[in-house]
Amino acid sequence: MARLNPIRRRLPRRRGVVVLEMAIGLTVLIPLTFGLLEYGLMFWHMHHIANAARQGARIAARPDATTAQIEDAIKAAMNNAGLAVGEYVSTFNPADPTVLAAGTTFSVTISVPYGNIGLNIPFLPVPESLDSQITMAKEGDS
């Protein structure tokens, strides 16, 4: 006659408890993981959008700046961020940097609809768009 291990006989079965703990744990960990991914990606894109606006404003601050040069600087920075022309909107205030006198300010605003960049996880609150505005003074003799 085979003897059963006396220690094993005394331990209660825990299979159901382990499944229940895993189900409860995963309902917390999965949304947390996706939230970290979504918001991390959002902050990464916001950094690149602000950098592109800063690059455009730096070009616009030069005394000989043209609108085409500003748009090229923004386009290059946004391409480095993985966003192509048409996925964002850039606006300038005033629209033509050549009319500014030295010491006056020029603003570059970039707006990216969040649907173009996010993971679009349905249960996470996210903004409609990511926007960045940078203002710099025009260089030159005042």
KEMIVO-51983 format. One record per residue: residue in one letter; chain; x, y, z of N, C-alpha, C in turn. Coordinates in Angstrom, 3 decimals, m for minus. Layout:
N
+------+-----+----------+----------+----------+----------+----------+----------+----------+----------+----------+
: type : mol :      nxx :      nyy :      nzz :     caxx :     cayy :     cazz :      cxx :      cyy :      czz :
+------+-----+----------+----------+----------+----------+----------+----------+----------+----------+----------+
:    a :   A :        X :        Y :        Z :        X :        Y :        Z :        X :        Y :        Z :
...
+------+-----+----------+----------+----------+----------+----------+----------+----------+----------+----------+
//
This chain:
142
+------+-----+----------+----------+----------+----------+----------+----------+----------+----------+----------+
: type : mol :      nxx :      nyy :      nzz :     caxx :     cayy :     cazz :      cxx :      cyy :      czz :
+------+-----+----------+----------+----------+----------+----------+----------+----------+----------+----------+
:    m :   A :    0.816 :   m1.164 :    0.000 :    0.000 :    0.000 :    0.000 :    0.877 :    1.250 :    0.000 :
:    a :   A :    0.592 :    2.209 :   m0.899 :    1.395 :    3.425 :   m1.017 :    0.950 :    4.437 :    0.026 :
:    r :   A :    1.928 :    5.029 :    0.626 :    1.619 :    6.047 :    1.626 :    1.643 :    7.432 :    0.969 :
:    l :   A :    0.711 :    8.255 :    1.314 :    0.693 :    9.649 :    0.848 :    1.595 :   10.479 :    1.727 :
:    n :   A :    2.151 :   11.485 :    1.143 :    3.003 :   12.392 :    1.882 :    2.162 :   13.085 :    2.955 :
:    p :   A :    2.515 :   12.914 :    4.244 :    1.674 :   13.481 :    5.302 :    1.637 :   15.017 :    5.278 :
:    i :   A :    2.710 :   15.666 :    4.807 :    2.704 :   17.127 :    4.762 :    1.746 :   17.606 :    3.667 :
:    r :   A :    1.751 :   16.960 :    2.540 :    0.886 :   17.344 :    1.426 :   m0.578 :   17.154 :    1.784 :
:    r :   A :   m0.876 :   16.154 :    2.558 :   m2.251 :   15.877 :    2.945 :   m2.817 :   16.981 :    3.822 :
:    r :   A :   m1.978 :   17.645 :    4.609 :   m2.458 :   18.651 :    5.542 :   m2.654 :   20.024 :    4.892 :
:    l :   A :   m1.981 :   20.318 :    3.753 :   m2.101 :   21.625 :    3.106 :   m3.425 :   21.741 :    2.356 :
:    p :   A :   m4.121 :   22.869 :    2.506 :   m5.375 :   23.045 :    1.759 :   m5.074 :   23.346 :    0.284 :
:    r :   A :   m6.006 :   23.057 :   m0.557 :   m5.850 :   23.349 :   m1.983 :   m6.055 :   24.844 :   m2.208 :
:    r :   A :   m5.123 :   25.456 :   m2.969 :   m5.136 :   26.903 :   m3.157 :   m5.320 :   27.300 :   m4.620 :
:    r :   A :   m5.663 :   26.351 :   m5.471 :   m5.767 :   26.704 :   m6.901 :   m6.804 :   27.790 :   m7.159 :
:    g :   A :   m7.937 :   27.724 :   m6.553 :   m8.985 :   28.729 :   m6.764 :   m8.585 :   30.091 :   m6.252 :
:    v :   A :   m7.861 :   30.138 :   m5.151 :   m7.416 :   31.397 :   m4.575 :   m6.396 :   32.069 :   m5.493 :
:    v :   A :   m5.502 :   31.292 :   m6.082 :   m4.486 :   31.844 :   m6.978 :   m5.144 :   32.454 :   m8.214 :
:    v :   A :   m6.139 :   31.796 :   m8.766 :   m6.835 :   32.329 :   m9.944 :   m7.552 :   33.622 :   m9.590 :
:    l :   A :   m8.182 :   33.668 :   m8.429 :   m8.883 :   34.864 :   m7.996 :   m7.897 :   36.022 :   m7.762 :
:    e :   A :   m6.768 :   35.765 :   m7.130 :   m5.758 :   36.798 :   m6.916 :   m5.215 :   37.324 :   m8.244 :
:    m :   A :   m5.002 :   36.432 :   m9.189 :   m4.510 :   36.846 :  m10.508 :   m5.549 :   37.714 :  m11.216 :
:    a :   A :   m6.807 :   37.359 :  m11.136 :   m7.858 :   38.151 :  m11.790 :   m7.950 :   39.544 :  m11.175 :
:    i :   A :   m7.874 :   39.628 :   m9.874 :   m7.939 :   40.937 :   m9.208 :   m6.683 :   41.755 :   m9.529 :
:    g :   A :   m5.539 :   41.130 :   m9.480 :   m4.285 :   41.829 :   m9.764 :   m4.210 :   42.346 :  m11.189 :
:    l :   A :   m4.638 :   41.544 :  m12.148 :   m4.567 :   41.969 :  m13.549 :   m5.543 :   43.087 :  m13.873 :
:    t :   A :   m6.693 :   43.131 :  m13.189 :   m7.632 :   44.228 :  m13.452 :   m7.057 :   45.567 :  m13.020 :
:    v :   A :   m6.081 :   45.548 :  m12.143 :   m5.419 :   46.781 :  m11.734 :   m4.171 :   47.028 :  m12.590 :
:    l :   A :   m3.395 :   45.999 :  m12.835 :   m2.109 :   46.166 :  m13.520 :   m2.246 :   46.470 :  m15.013 :
:    i :   A :   m3.193 :   45.881 :  m15.686 :   m3.321 :   46.107 :  m17.138 :   m3.702 :   47.563 :  m17.446 :
:    p :   A :   m4.752 :   48.131 :  m16.817 :   m5.025 :   49.554 :  m17.092 :   m3.883 :   50.471 :  m16.670 :
:    l :   A :   m3.216 :   50.147 :  m15.582 :   m2.088 :   50.955 :  m15.130 :   m0.959 :   50.935 :  m16.159 :
:    t :   A :   m0.673 :   49.774 :  m16.710 :    0.381 :   49.651 :  m17.726 :    0.032 :   50.438 :  m18.986 :
:    f :   A :   m1.203 :   50.303 :  m19.472 :   m1.595 :   51.043 :  m20.667 :   m1.647 :   52.545 :  m20.405 :
:    g :   A :   m2.038 :   52.948 :  m19.204 :   m2.035 :   54.366 :  m18.857 :   m0.631 :   54.938 :  m18.861 :
:    l :   A :    0.316 :   54.184 :  m18.316 :    1.706 :   54.640 :  m18.333 :    2.227 :   54.773 :  m19.761 :
:    l :   A :    1.877 :   53.834 :  m20.615 :    2.305 :   53.919 :  m22.015 :    1.706 :   55.139 :  m22.709 :
:    e :   A :    0.405 :   55.342 :  m22.530 :   m0.289 :   56.444 :  m23.202 :    0.247 :   57.796 :  m22.748 :
:    y :   A :    0.352 :   57.993 :  m21.441 :    0.799 :   59.289 :  m20.945 :    2.290 :   59.506 :  m21.179 :
:    g :   A :    3.077 :   58.462 :  m21.132 :    4.488 :   58.593 :  m21.473 :    4.672 :   59.016 :  m22.916 :
:    l :   A :    3.895 :   58.407 :  m23.805 :    3.945 :   58.788 :  m25.225 :    3.460 :   60.218 :  m25.426 :
:    m :   A :    2.432 :   60.617 :  m24.669 :    1.911 :   61.979 :  m24.793 :    2.969 :   63.000 :  m24.374 :
:    f :   A :    3.660 :   62.755 :  m23.261 :    4.692 :   63.691 :  m22.821 :    5.874 :   63.710 :  m23.775 :
:    w :   A :    6.213 :   62.571 :  m24.358 :    7.297 :   62.503 :  m25.332 :    6.957 :   63.354 :  m26.554 :
:    h :   A :    5.713 :   63.219 :  m27.057 :    5.291 :   64.026 :  m28.205 :    5.211 :   65.507 :  m27.841 :
:    m :   A :    4.753 :   65.814 :  m26.634 :    4.670 :   67.219 :  m26.225 :    6.054 :   67.856 :  m26.206 :
:    h :   A :    7.050 :   67.103 :  m25.784 :    8.424 :   67.605 :  m25.802 :    8.863 :   67.928 :  m27.235 :
:    h :   A :    8.570 :   67.051 :  m28.177 :    8.966 :   67.278 :  m29.567 :    8.186 :   68.425 :  m30.210 :
:    i :   A :    6.928 :   68.577 :  m29.849 :    6.127 :   69.680 :  m30.388 :    6.664 :   71.019 :  m29.873 :
:    a :   A :    6.983 :   71.076 :  m28.587 :    7.555 :   72.305 :  m28.025 :    8.915 :   72.605 :  m28.655 :
:    n :   A :    9.694 :   71.575 :  m28.908 :   10.988 :   71.775 :  m29.550 :   10.826 :   72.328 :  m30.965 :
:    a :   A :    9.849 :   71.813 :  m31.710 :    9.614 :   72.306 :  m33.070 :    9.176 :   73.768 :  m33.045 :
:    a :   A :    8.313 :   74.142 :  m32.105 :    7.883 :   75.542 :  m31.993 :    9.070 :   76.426 :  m31.613 :
:    r :   A :    9.926 :   75.930 :  m30.729 :   11.110 :   76.693 :  m30.330 :   12.057 :   76.888 :  m31.513 :
:    q :   A :   12.247 :   75.837 :  m32.307 :   13.119 :   75.954 :  m33.482 :   12.566 :   76.990 :  m34.456 :
:    g :   A :   11.261 :   76.961 :  m34.677 :   10.646 :   77.946 :  m35.568 :   10.789 :   79.361 :  m35.046 :
:    a :   A :   10.595 :   79.535 :  m33.744 :   10.717 :   80.869 :  m33.156 :   12.162 :   81.361 :  m33.185 :
:    r :   A :   13.127 :   80.455 :  m33.021 :   14.541 :   80.855 :  m33.089 :   14.887 :   81.373 :  m34.480 :
:    i :   A :   14.374 :   80.695 :  m35.503 :   14.618 :   81.158 :  m36.881 :   13.918 :   82.492 :  m37.100 :
:    a :   A :   12.685 :   82.615 :  m36.587 :   11.915 :   83.848 :  m36.795 :   12.549 :   85.043 :  m36.106 :
:    a :   A :   13.308 :   84.804 :  m35.051 :   13.927 :   85.912 :  m34.314 :   15.100 :   86.530 :  m35.072 :
:    r :   A :   15.620 :   85.831 :  m36.050 :   16.744 :   86.383 :  m36.817 :   16.280 :   87.573 :  m37.658 :
:    p :   A :   17.144 :   88.550 :  m37.883 :   16.743 :   89.742 :  m38.652 :   16.362 :   89.443 :  m40.100 :
:    d :   A :   16.956 :   88.400 :  m40.703 :   16.702 :   88.114 :  m42.118 :   15.741 :   86.935 :  m42.321 :
:    a :   A :   14.957 :   86.582 :  m41.316 :   14.095 :   85.398 :  m41.385 :   12.945 :   85.572 :  m42.367 :
:    t :   A :   12.631 :   84.474 :  m43.062 :   11.470 :   84.441 :  m43.952 :   10.507 :   83.361 :  m43.458 :
:    t :   A :    9.289 :   83.441 :  m43.920 :    8.280 :   82.457 :  m43.538 :    8.687 :   81.061 :  m44.002 :
:    a :   A :    9.275 :   80.965 :  m45.175 :    9.700 :   79.653 :  m45.694 :   10.774 :   79.030 :  m44.802 :
:    q :   A :   11.702 :   79.843 :  m44.298 :   12.733 :   79.318 :  m43.403 :   12.127 :   78.804 :  m42.089 :
:    i :   A :   11.152 :   79.531 :  m41.579 :   10.489 :   79.115 :  m40.336 :    9.758 :   77.793 :  m40.562 :
:    e :   A :    9.020 :   77.703 :  m41.656 :    8.276 :   76.479 :  m41.956 :    9.223 :   75.297 :  m42.173 :
:    d :   A :   10.366 :   75.528 :  m42.806 :   11.343 :   74.453 :  m43.010 :   11.911 :   73.958 :  m41.682 :
:    a :   A :   12.193 :   74.885 :  m40.757 :   12.726 :   74.495 :  m39.445 :   11.693 :   73.681 :  m38.669 :
:    i :   A :   10.445 :   74.098 :  m38.725 :    9.380 :   73.362 :  m38.036 :    9.193 :   71.996 :  m38.674 :
:    k :   A :    9.184 :   71.967 :  m39.998 :    9.004 :   70.692 :  m40.709 :   10.112 :   69.704 :  m40.371 :
:    a :   A :   11.349 :   70.173 :  m40.315 :   12.476 :   69.294 :  m39.983 :   12.348 :   68.749 :  m38.558 :
:    a :   A :   11.974 :   69.604 :  m37.614 :   11.829 :   69.160 :  m36.226 :   10.660 :   68.195 :  m36.077 :
:    m :   A :    9.572 :   68.449 :  m36.777 :    8.414 :   67.551 :  m36.680 :    8.686 :   66.222 :  m37.378 :
:    n :   A :    9.449 :   66.249 :  m38.464 :    9.838 :   64.989 :  m39.106 :   10.701 :   64.151 :  m38.174 :
:    n :   A :   11.596 :   64.798 :  m37.422 :   12.400 :   64.073 :  m36.437 :   11.537 :   63.449 :  m35.353 :
:    a :   A :   10.386 :   64.054 :  m35.080 :    9.455 :   63.520 :  m34.081 :    8.535 :   62.465 :  m34.672 :
:    g :   A :    8.627 :   62.236 :  m35.968 :    7.781 :   61.229 :  m36.602 :    6.440 :   61.748 :  m37.082 :
:    l :   A :    6.289 :   63.059 :  m37.199 :    5.042 :   63.652 :  m37.667 :    5.277 :   64.321 :  m39.007 :
:    a :   A :    4.482 :   63.950 :  m39.982 :    4.617 :   64.498 :  m41.331 :    3.757 :   65.745 :  m41.487 :
:    v :   A :    4.037 :   66.493 :  m42.541 :    3.227 :   67.665 :  m42.867 :    1.793 :   67.203 :  m43.076 :
:    g :   A :    0.848 :   67.928 :  m42.523 :   m0.554 :   67.559 :  m42.618 :   m1.071 :   66.926 :  m41.330 :
:    e :   A :   m0.170 :   66.460 :  m40.470 :   m0.575 :   65.892 :  m39.182 :   m0.557 :   66.953 :  m38.084 :
:    y :   A :   m0.114 :   68.152 :  m38.403 :   m0.057 :   69.236 :  m37.434 :   m0.380 :   70.543 :  m38.146 :
:    v :   A :   m0.677 :   71.574 :  m37.350 :   m0.959 :   72.908 :  m37.878 :   m0.014 :   73.878 :  m37.189 :
:    s :   A :    0.700 :   74.654 :  m37.980 :    1.573 :   75.678 :  m37.405 :    1.064 :   77.053 :  m37.839 :
:    t :   A :    1.019 :   77.968 :  m36.879 :    0.576 :   79.334 :  m37.160 :    1.592 :   80.311 :  m36.593 :
:    f :   A :    1.677 :   81.468 :  m37.228 :    2.619 :   82.502 :  m36.820 :    1.846 :   83.772 :  m36.513 :
:    n :   A :    2.334 :   84.541 :  m35.542 :    1.719 :   85.813 :  m35.215 :    2.812 :   86.850 :  m35.035 :
:    p :   A :    2.941 :   87.803 :  m35.914 :    2.225 :   88.032 :  m37.154 :    2.624 :   87.015 :  m38.225 :
:    a :   A :    1.811 :   86.935 :  m39.247 :    2.004 :   85.914 :  m40.284 :    3.287 :   86.112 :  m41.078 :
:    d :   A :    3.757 :   87.324 :  m41.199 :    4.963 :   87.610 :  m41.982 :    6.048 :   88.181 :  m41.068 :
:    p :   A :    7.134 :   87.459 :  m40.824 :    8.173 :   87.952 :  m39.916 :    9.009 :   89.092 :  m40.493 :
:    t :   A :    8.936 :   89.312 :  m41.790 :    9.772 :   90.355 :  m42.399 :    9.270 :   91.756 :  m42.059 :
:    v :   A :    8.031 :   91.888 :  m41.603 :    7.476 :   93.211 :  m41.300 :    7.776 :   93.659 :  m39.879 :
:    l :   A :    8.399 :   92.799 :  m39.072 :    8.648 :   93.135 :  m37.674 :    9.879 :   94.013 :  m37.503 :
:    a :   A :    9.768 :   94.949 :  m36.589 :   10.917 :   95.771 :  m36.203 :   11.683 :   95.041 :  m35.114 :
:    a :   A :   12.941 :   95.367 :  m34.952 :   13.765 :   94.741 :  m33.915 :   13.160 :   95.012 :  m32.546 :
:    g :   A :   13.136 :   93.983 :  m31.708 :   12.607 :   94.103 :  m30.358 :   11.148 :   93.724 :  m30.218 :
:    t :   A :   10.409 :   93.642 :  m31.322 :    9.008 :   93.222 :  m31.236 :    8.942 :   91.693 :  m31.193 :
:    t :   A :    7.842 :   91.186 :  m30.688 :    7.741 :   89.734 :  m30.485 :    7.069 :   89.034 :  m31.655 :
:    f :   A :    7.441 :   87.782 :  m31.795 :    6.908 :   86.902 :  m32.840 :    6.557 :   85.578 :  m32.162 :
:    s :   A :    5.373 :   85.050 :  m32.452 :    4.922 :   83.802 :  m31.824 :    4.762 :   82.702 :  m32.856 :
:    v :   A :    5.158 :   81.508 :  m32.467 :    4.945 :   80.303 :  m33.270 :    4.083 :   79.363 :  m32.441 :
:    t :   A :    2.977 :   78.910 :  m33.015 :    2.087 :   77.973 :  m32.339 :    1.962 :   76.720 :  m33.192 :
:    i :   A :    2.125 :   75.571 :  m32.562 :    1.943 :   74.288 :  m33.245 :    0.867 :   73.516 :  m32.510 :
:    s :   A :   m0.075 :   72.982 :  m33.265 :   m1.171 :   72.203 :  m32.705 :   m1.242 :   70.860 :  m33.425 :
:    v :   A :   m1.293 :   69.777 :  m32.654 :   m1.373 :   68.432 :  m33.208 :   m2.611 :   67.760 :  m32.636 :
:    p :   A :   m3.574 :   67.357 :  m33.480 :   m4.717 :   66.601 :  m32.966 :   m4.234 :   65.301 :  m32.311 :
:    y :   A :   m4.766 :   65.002 :  m31.144 :   m4.270 :   63.852 :  m30.382 :   m4.520 :   62.530 :  m31.105 :
:    g :   A :   m5.525 :   62.480 :  m31.940 :   m5.789 :   61.259 :  m32.701 :   m4.663 :   60.886 :  m33.651 :
:    n :   A :   m3.827 :   61.855 :  m34.024 :   m2.701 :   61.581 :  m34.923 :   m1.514 :   60.953 :  m34.210 :
:    i :   A :   m1.464 :   61.031 :  m32.884 :   m0.252 :   60.606 :  m32.195 :   m0.465 :   59.595 :  m31.090 :
:    g :   A :   m1.635 :   59.509 :  m30.515 :   m1.833 :   58.677 :  m29.333 :   m2.120 :   57.222 :  m29.649 :
:    l :   A :   m2.108 :   56.421 :  m28.599 :   m2.510 :   55.020 :  m28.726 :   m4.019 :   54.904 :  m28.800 :
:    n :   A :   m4.723 :   55.959 :  m28.375 :   m6.186 :   56.043 :  m28.407 :   m6.840 :   54.918 :  m27.616 :
:    i :   A :   m6.414 :   54.755 :  m26.388 :   m7.025 :   53.784 :  m25.485 :   m8.323 :   54.398 :  m24.977 :
:    p :   A :   m9.451 :   53.708 :  m25.143 :  m10.751 :   54.349 :  m24.912 :  m11.039 :   54.776 :  m23.479 :
:    f :   A :  m10.478 :   54.142 :  m22.465 :  m10.861 :   54.469 :  m21.092 :   m9.981 :   55.533 :  m20.439 :
:    l :   A :   m9.010 :   56.067 :  m21.165 :   m8.123 :   57.079 :  m20.597 :   m8.512 :   58.479 :  m21.050 :
:    p :   A :   m8.583 :   59.428 :  m20.130 :   m8.864 :   60.807 :  m20.541 :   m7.619 :   61.449 :  m21.145 :
:    v :   A :   m7.745 :   61.947 :  m22.358 :   m6.637 :   62.600 :  m23.060 :   m7.142 :   63.910 :  m23.664 :
:    p :   A :   m6.246 :   64.849 :  m23.956 :   m6.679 :   66.119 :  m24.544 :   m7.082 :   65.946 :  m26.007 :
:    e :   A :   m7.827 :   66.924 :  m26.505 :   m8.216 :   66.933 :  m27.920 :   m7.000 :   67.115 :  m28.815 :
:    s :   A :   m6.091 :   67.981 :  m28.380 :   m4.887 :   68.243 :  m29.160 :   m3.756 :   68.638 :  m28.219 :
:    l :   A :   m2.545 :   68.495 :  m28.721 :   m1.368 :   68.971 :  m27.998 :   m0.911 :   70.252 :  m28.674 :
:    d :   A :   m0.770 :   71.308 :  m27.890 :   m0.419 :   72.620 :  m28.430 :    0.815 :   73.162 :  m27.724 :
:    s :   A :    1.612 :   73.891 :  m28.487 :    2.764 :   74.576 :  m27.903 :    2.906 :   75.930 :  m28.576 :
:    q :   A :    3.117 :   76.953 :  m27.765 :    3.328 :   78.300 :  m28.295 :    4.603 :   78.865 :  m27.695 :
:    i :   A :    5.466 :   79.367 :  m28.559 :    6.724 :   79.985 :  m28.151 :    6.758 :   81.402 :  m28.718 :
:    t :   A :    7.135 :   82.349 :  m27.890 :    7.249 :   83.749 :  m28.306 :    8.680 :   84.215 :  m28.072 :
:    m :   A :    9.247 :   84.843 :  m29.094 :   10.599 :   85.396 :  m28.996 :   10.612 :   86.792 :  m29.606 :
:    a :   A :   11.598 :   87.572 :  m29.178 :   11.743 :   88.932 :  m29.704 :   12.634 :   88.907 :  m30.939 :
:    k :   A :   12.280 :   89.754 :  m31.878 :   13.048 :   89.896 :  m33.107 :   14.410 :   90.517 :  m32.797 :
:    e :   A :   15.463 :   89.935 :  m33.363 :   16.818 :   90.456 :  m33.146 :   17.109 :   91.612 :  m34.094 :
:    g :   A :   18.111 :   92.342 :  m33.791 :   18.555 :   93.432 :  m34.660 :   18.774 :   94.686 :  m33.862 :
:    d :   A :   19.175 :   95.748 :  m34.553 :   19.395 :   97.047 :  m33.889 :   18.060 :   97.681 :  m33.584 :
:    s :   A :   17.893 :   98.118 :  m32.349 :   16.612 :   98.747 :  m32.008 :   16.736 :  100.233 :  m31.839 :
+------+-----+----------+----------+----------+----------+----------+----------+----------+----------+----------+
//
